[in-house]
């Protein structure tokens, strides 16, 4: 219980620090939230979404799960997206993975961990789809990082294909979907040069990803070198 008490103590200190800077901050925040961004990221405890991008409470709507998967049968994720897009009117959806992701690694190595194995089948589908790109990479760590990038790419495409995003575009709502990845060992986010703001760009993204996969791509573990032409 002492561990839990320390968390409550930390919370009080944090709240007092915020109030010292802005006495009305929490009263204002309680009345509304108006984030510009929806963040879909990994549940990894080393990826605190708001802190990574230096935003305050109320500025980033967040959904996280193991390996930042966007499955069209996951009503939790879809409900978050629908609320963010239709009610909060976010302008950007950011799918953010990270290098060395344990979930992606478990999928790549076909580890038997229990119930989570079923969830990670989505990542294994990504791996099979891009086998021609991944198999030439001999170094396991490099191959894992490439799969982490490809998983983000596929989840961006998955977001853009949802009825939620498609309907927003049909009614003229400004909404873009982006793919980022985070490097744990330096704390930096990297743009994977994949941003989609309309159905035409979605088609172009599919064409670019398919072209890279078909020819096998580069084997240095970097998305940019293997993903020519990039999208936006």
Secondary structure by P-SEA (a helix, b strand, c coil): caaaaaaaaaaaaaaaaaaaaccaaaaaaaabbbbcbbbbccccccccccccccccccccccccccccccccccaaaaaaaaaacccccccbbbbccccccaaaaaaaaccccccccccaaaaaaaaaaacccccccccaaaaaaaaaaaaaaaaaaaaaacaaaaaaaaaccbbbbbbbbbbcccbbbbbcccccccaaaaaaaaaaaaaaaaaccccccccccccccccc
